[in-house]
């Protein structure tokens, strides 16, 4: 049981390049989330998928796209990377709400550290 | 607008010196308040969730409490291994599970 797995762990891009960050969870969770973490800013929600087949914008969606490939996988794409997208990206998944003591808890991956030059 | 503010930003303690971290929040319809621990270079690790004012949770040297406006994370007789960044987050009335995070408190415990 690996939990939430993110790939790659590190990436360096040049301005204008594109890339996809991968996230997979093996906990049979319905909801998945992408956050970015910047110094002094806390974690900010980029996009989320409340259930398979649905995606919605979070607080800072500009410059990103997402795909909920199936129940396990939720990818984040940068079409044309900019230096402002240099950050640490975290994927999380959530236990279905209403399930006793574990309700609403989000579990996080180890992160992808992205630098855009 | 939902908002979370944590204080202090950084805290240095001697081993055994107890203290508290604060998380002040404004949210419409609190569904839950969450505390996470984050070690350098790693993802946030879940510690506690609190659902209603007056609720308390404990785990080893940590105790989390909740009022209608704030939450405290009390650390009793901390050890160097408690050094980490502690994150507070709230979930509002939406059932989508969206969390609003504070900026975190970085705790350093010196031996």
Interface residues (C-beta under 8 A of the other chain):
Chain A: X4 X31 X33 X35 X40 X41 X42 X43 X44 X45 X48 X50 X56 X58 X90 X94 X97 X103 X104 X105 X106 X107 X108 X109 X110 X111
Chain B: X4 X31 X32 X34 X36 X41 X42 X43 X44 X45 X46 X49 X87 X89 X91 X95 X96 X97 X98 X99 X101 X102 X103 X104
